[in-house]
Amino acid sequence: MIYTIKIIVIALLTYSFTSCITQSPEPEEFNILNIQVDTIYEGGVKDVAFKENAGQTAYINRALENEYTLQEFREKTLKRKSHYI
């Protein structure tokens, strides 16, 4: 009886761990933007958004959680050409 329970537990654990593995990983879609940053603002919950006059927008998700401030982003990127993925 105990042997059967052990086999069932091992089978369930093996199944649960193998179901977490990605079978066919595919690269995510992404765009590379080359923009001149004209405006920087908070674009969501602690996100930083960069915008150019032509309307292109890029953002860094949760950037303000990691010791950065909007002022730092403005000083380093405002009115400069930048590449965003």
N, C-alpha and C positions, 0 to 999 in steps of 0.2 A: 504494500500500500504506500509506504513512504517513498519507495523507489519510483513509483508511478507519479507521485506528486512532484518529486524532484525533476523528472523528465518533462512534465508539463510546465513547470516554472522555467526551466532552461529553455524550452521551446518558445514560451511567451516572451522571455527576455530577448532571445535571439531575434524574434520577429519584430519586437518593438524597436530594437536598435537598428536593424537593417531598414526599417521603414523611414528612418530619419535621414538616410543617405540619399543625396540627389543622384538619380540614375543617369540623366543626360544633361549635364550643366551646359547652358547656352550663355554666351555673353549678353549682357544687358544692352539695350539701345542707349546711345548717348550722342549728344551733339557737341562739337567744339565751337564755342562762340569767340570771335575776336571782336571785342567792342571797346569803345572809349567810354569809360564810366562817367556819366554826367550827374547821376543822383544815387545816393546810398540811403537806404531807410530800413527800418525793421519791418520785415514782410511776413509776419506770423509770430508764432511763439518762439522767441529767441532766434529767429532766422534773420539773416542779413540779405537784403536784395540789392542788386546792382542794376541800374537802368541807363540806357543811352537815349538820346533824343529821338532816334529812329524807332524806338519802341522795343528793341530787344531787351529782355530781362534775364538775369541769372541770379541764383541765390545759393547761399551756403546754409544748409540745414543745421539748426541748433548752434550756430557759430557763437552766439552771445553767452552760451553756457560755459565756454572754455576760456575764461579770463580775457576775452576780447571785448572791446567797446566799439560803438558806432564811430566815435571820434578817431580811434586808431585806424579803422578801415577807411575813413574819409581822408586821413593824412597820407595813407600809403597808396590809395588807388584812384582817388578822384581826379578826373581830367587826364588820365593815363590810359594808354592802350593796354588791354589785359586779355588773356586767354582763359576761357572757362570750359570745363568739360562737364 
